[in-house]
Amino acid sequence: MNEAITKTASLEVLKTHKKLDGKDAEEYMKQYFDRTWAHFDVTKEGKLDVDVLPQFMRFFASDQSLELS
């Protein structure tokens, strides 16, 4: 998944799992998305394998118990 698609998915996770929307979600994204992306895109290819996304979302949301189904 590329960065733009992952951002869209991240916003959805914030809305559905952390109950953040609008300005709160935007602020959260500004603070945590880029550093989370850099942490997972270690090869700097600008994409992540889809099987890494659950770990990405748990790290991004700061919730290791996050249920993603």
N, C-alpha and C positions, 0 to 999 in steps of 0.2 A: 504494500500500500504506500502511495506517495504521501508527502507531507500534507497536502491540501485535503485529501480524503481522510487522513488521520485526524486533522483538525476538526473536520465536520463530525466524525465519530466521537471525538473527545467532548465536543459541545453537547452531544446527545447523552453521553455518559454523565456529564455534569448535571444535566437537566433531570434525567431519570433516576440516578443513583445518589446524587448529592443534593438534589433539590435546589440547584443554582441555575438561575436564568437571567437573561438581560444583562444589565450592568455588572451584577455580581459574577456571572459566568465570564464576561469579558475580562474583568480584572483578574480572575483566577487564571484564565488562559494567558494573559500577559505575564503573569508572575511565574507560571510553572510549565507551560507547553514547550517553549524553546529549549529549556534545560533538560526536560524529559526527552524530547526528540534527540538532542545531542547525546544523551546518555545511551540511547538505544541504537542510533544510527552510527555505530562505531566505524563502519567502513566508509562513511561519508558518501554513500551512493544516492541518498535522497529518497530512499524507500526502505520499508520494513517488510519482512515476511509476515503473512497474515497470522501464522501460528505464534508470533511474538506479541500480538496485540493484547491478549488478556494480561500478560505481565506488564506491558506498557500502560494499560489503563489502570491497573492496580497501583502501580508506581505513581502515575500522574495524579490519581485521586487520593493518594496517601491512605489507601485502605486495602490492606492485603487480604481482607476477607470478602472483598467485593465479588458478588455472584454475577457473572456475565454469561447469559445463555441465549 
